[in-house]
Amino acid sequence: MQTALRRLSLAGMIWGLSACSGCGAATSTAEHRHVPAESANVGEASECRSPGRQVVDLPPVVDVELGFAHACARAEDGRVWCWGLNRDGELGDGTRADRLRPVRVRELPPSVGVALGVGHSCSVSREGEVHCWGADHAEQLGDGPHSWDDPDRVPASSVPVRVAIASVQAIASSAAALHTCALHRDGGVSCWGSAGRGQVGPVEGRSLATPVPVAVPPMRDVVVGQSHTCALARDGGAYCWGAARSLRPEEGVNARLAPELVALERAPEQIVAGPSGACAVFTDRSESCWGAPLGWLPGRLAEGCEGLVLAGEAACARCDDRVECQGIDAYGVVAGGLELESTAGCLNTGPTVDLACGAYSCCVVTTEGAVHCWGDNRGGQLGLGYASPDVYDEAGDPVR
């Protein structure tokens, strides 16, 4: 099958800081059906801004995750703190009251990893057990089937419930997702939640109330988009499954794809998923993306940059003592503005240990364990002690 494969110049020294230049094209015969398109070359930023304001009333943490309008952070002792929108109990504090400051998740074993979806949250314990809380209308909690006709059954839980799964190493969801996937210690992958587009594997029905294994080889990482899932195999291959509109748009919006090997010329070091589409990052920091149009993405991470994260129609990465972003600047997630065209930005965060982005918000964790967030704050997900219903919260002033 002949498939057009864009190959773009990768001569830039810095990623994330200008529009596409030097774009070329070529064709290639694809042996597999998911065919990526390499991203654009980029230039340099003229200035960096100070980072978003620090999340208040939060102990030192080691990592952070964002859902659509809520956020959670994990402390060194495994405690999990959440803040933002709490309509379905996604903060896990036993209430459905929105929280503008962090609250501790109740009745949760010490956590080694957290994953957030649109309105649900999940945690994996040191023993490999998984607990979820929040919305359950698409069986996101994975604790078994419930009757929609039961008047006493609210499709949500404001405290963690045990997922019917064990021996889990890591979990994944995303700010646009109604499903969650788990990576087992033996490399297996299991998924549950919304299933209508095949994002949990080729199963029947609109949702899965308990985890079901996905027929893939042993994996070392798994990532989740809105209606698709991708995983990185231990042998270096990248596999994706779910909505064709996110992975191979030419198949049509209603097509569902079983797990397939992505047509990459070499083994990636990292795989990331956005709301639509996915990207692989290689050892030389070059990138290759497939699925929905991602032409605003950079072509190569600069020296010292790592951890590509996709956020809505933007992307960010940690680069030494700064965070660099590129894409559509919705709610100021890229550069503290409201640009409707592709733009770029740089934040002088200092050294960081983690970066996470939700739909239109991002947070970093500094080496001191502080969390700084910027972007959309309509649900109070920036943890600033207030919500901003009509405007974004931008990063600080430019650092000269």
Secondary structure, DSSP 8 states (H G I E B T S, - for coil): -EEEE--B----SSSSSS--BSB--EEEE-SSSB--EE-BB----S-EE----B-SS---EEEEEE-SSEEEEEETTS-EEEEE--TTSTT-SSS---EEEEEE-SS---EEEEEE-SSEEEEEETTS-EEEEEE-TTSTT-S----TT-TT--SEEEEEEE-S--SEEEEE--TT-SEEEEEETTS-EEEEEE-TTSTT-S-SSSEEEEEEEE----EEEEEE-SSEEEEEETTS-EEEEEEHHHH-GGG-TT-EEEEEEB--SS--SEEEE-SS-EEEE-TTSBEEEESS--TTSBSB--TTEEEEEEETTEEEEEETTEEEEEEE-GGGTTTSS--SSEEEEEE---SEEEEEE-SSEEEEEETTS-EEEEE--TTSTT-SSS--SSS-B----EE-
